[in-house]
Amino acid sequence: MLLPHERPPFEIVRPNGSSRVLLVCDHASKRIPQALGDLGLPAGVIDTHVGWDIGAASVARHLSELLDATLVLSSFSRLVIDCNRPETAPSSIPEVSCGVPIPGNVGLSAEERAIRIQRILRPYHAAIADVLDARPDPVLISVHSFTPVMLGQSRPWPIGLLYGADTRLAHAFRDWLRRDPALLVGDNEPYRVSAETDWTIPAHGEARGILNTAFEIRQDGVGDAAGQRAWAERIAQGWETIRGRAL
């Protein structure tokens, strides 16, 4: 499916980073493989949150620089295959996303689905596993962004911390961020981590028993370079503050 001139399914930034933190960005890109055309999408849809997490990759790249942390980013749009979904989940290769039909995903054969899994999803997660395997005491931080309004519902949190059964890192960041009384910090908002709907945190964080959390940053705060840098600096400061605690 991927032509020889196209980029691989993942990108690794700072492979030899000194930090114990591994940063990942599951929805870093809005790119569609050339063989799939535009998936039949209306013009401009791929540029919206339907196609990717706006600003998340830039925040993650800044964090990688600030922490000297290795970063793994997905290379293709979540509409091709969602790198934060189990292979068998209906939303893995969505036929509809945020109310928008995805014609290029309708009626796929088992073989067509398997190609996307084998060429994009599995290599991305293998890259994450390889980095974690090489670290003696890794910490996993996943970086996402979310829309201020979803299906008519306003989302008031500028930032949220997501987690499953392991609350250690998420609550440490949450409590540190809440020292600012003007900042409304979401606790498992606007989403919740579930093994049925999520892959990265359950498969790489919880399964290994390592410290893990996912940041969700509202997109109106990371829509430009200044906001992306500011949130990265804030998160980096938080990590430097809490990393010495007994977590």
N, C-alpha and C positions, 0 to 999 in steps of 0.2 A: 504493500500500500504506500509506503514512503519511498519516494524516488531518490536516486543516489545523491542529488544535489540538495535534498532537504535535510534540515537539522535532525539530530537524534531525538528520541522521545523525552529526554531530560537534559538539563544543564547542571553542572556542578561548579559552584563558585567557591574559591578558597578550599580546595580539597585537603590542604595541609593546615587548616586553621587550628590555632592553639586552644581555642575555647572548648570546653566539654559540651557546649550547646550545639546541637544540629538543628538548623532552621530548614523548614520545608515549605513550599508554596504549591499547593495542589492545583490551583486555578490561576496560574501565573500568566497564561497566554490566551489570546483570542485567535491564534493561527489555526487554519484548517488545512490538512494535507491536500496537495494539488489534485490528487486522484479523486477527491470527494467534492470538488468544485466549491460551491457556496452552501451546500446542504439544502438548497432550495429556500434559503432564508430571504425575507424581505431586506432591501438595502438598509444598512445601518444597524440592524439588530445585533450582529456579532460584536459591535463596538460597545454595547450596553452590558449591564450586569448579567443578562441572559447568557452572554458568551464567555465571560471571565470575571475575576474579582478585580475590579478597577482599583488601581493603586497598590494592591497587595505586593506585587513583585518588587516595586520600587522600595516599599517599606522594608521588605525582606533583604534587599541588596544593601540598603543603608545599614541595617542591623548587622549583616554579615561583616561589613567594614568596621563598624563600631566595636563589635565583640571579637573580631578576628575569628569568626565562626564559619564553619562549612555550611553551605546552602545548597539544597537540591530543589530545582524548579521544574515543573512540568512544561513541556514545549508546545502543547496543543490545547485547543479549546475544550472545555468540559462538555460541549455539545458533540464532539467527536467520540469521546468516552470520558466519563467523570473519574478522575484519579482519586477522589475521596469517596468512592462508592464500592461496595463489594461487587464482584463480577456478576453475581446472580441478581442483584437488585434491579427492579424495573427502571430506576432512575440512572442506572449505569450508562446506558445509551438512550437518552430520553427522546420520546416521540413528541412530547410537549414539555416546554420549560417556561415557568412563570406565565402560563397561559398562551405562549407562542408555539404554534405547530412547527416541528422540525421535519419537513418532508423527506430529507435525505436519510432520516433514521427510521422511516416507516417500512415495515415489511422486510426487514433484514433477515437473511438466511442465517442458520447456525454458523456456517462457514464465515460469512461476512462479519458477524459479531466476534468470532474467534480470532480473526485477523486483527481487529482493533485491540482486543485483549492482549494478544501475543506481541504485537508490534509497539504498543504504547503503554498500556497499563502495567503489565508485568515488568518490563524493563525499568520503568520509573520506580516501582516499589523495590525492585532488586537493588537499585542504586542506593536507596535509603537504607535498606538492610545491610548492605556492604559497609556503609559508613558507620552504622551503629555497631556492627560486629567488630570493627577495628578500634573502638573506643572502650576504655576500661570502665568508665562510669558516665555514660552519656546522658544528656538531657534533651528531650524532644520538644521543640516549639514550632507549631504550625501557624502560618500567617494567612488570614483571610480578610475579606471586606464584605460589607453588606449594604443594601440599599436603605435609605432613610424611610421609605414607604414601600410596603409589600402588600399587594392585593388590597389596597385601600387602608391598610393598618399602619399608623405611624409608629416608628421605632425610636424611642427617646434616648437610647444609650449611645453615647459617642464611641464607647468601646465595651466589649464583653469578653469574658473568659469562659471557655468551654472545656468540659471535662466529662469523664465517665465515672467510674467507681473511685478513681484516685484523685482526691481533691488537693493534694499537698501543694503542688506548684501553682495551680489556678487560684487557690485561696490566698496563698502568699502574695501573688501579684495583685489580686483583688483588694486585699487589705492595704497593701502599699499604695495603690492608686486611690483608694478611698480616703487617704489622708487629706486629699483635696476635696473640701466639702462641696465645691461647685461642680465636681465631676460625677456624673451618674454612671456607675460601672455596672454592667450587666453580669449577673451570676448565672451562667448557663443560659444566657440570652444573647441574641435573638433565636438561637438554636440550642439543642441539647445533643450531646454525643451519644450515639447508640450503635451497637454492633450491627444492627439491622440496616442502618442507613449510612454509617460512616465506616471508613477503612483505615485511614492513617493513624489516628490516635488509638483505636482498639488493637490494630494489628502490630503496630510498631512501638507504641508506648505502653499500653496496659499489658499486652502479652509478655513483654520483657520485664515488667515491673519497674520501669525507669520513670523518673520524673517527667511529666508531660503536661502540656496544655495547648489549646488553640486560641489564638487571639482573633477576634472579629472586630474590625474597625469600621465605623460607619463611613460610607464613601464620600460624603460631603466634607469630611475631615482629611481625606487623602487624595483629593481630586487634582492637586497640583503639587509641584516639587517641594514647596515650603511645608505643606502639611505632611507630606510623606516623610520628609526629614525630621520634622518636629515629633511625630509619633515614634519614629525609630529611636530618636534620642531619649524620649521619655521611657520607652520600654527598656532600652539599654541601661538607663540609670536605675530602673527598678531591679533589673537582674543584678547589677553590681551591688545593690543594697541588700538583696535578700539571699544571695548565693552563699554567704557565709553562715547562714542560719542552719539549724539542724532540721533539714527537710527529709 
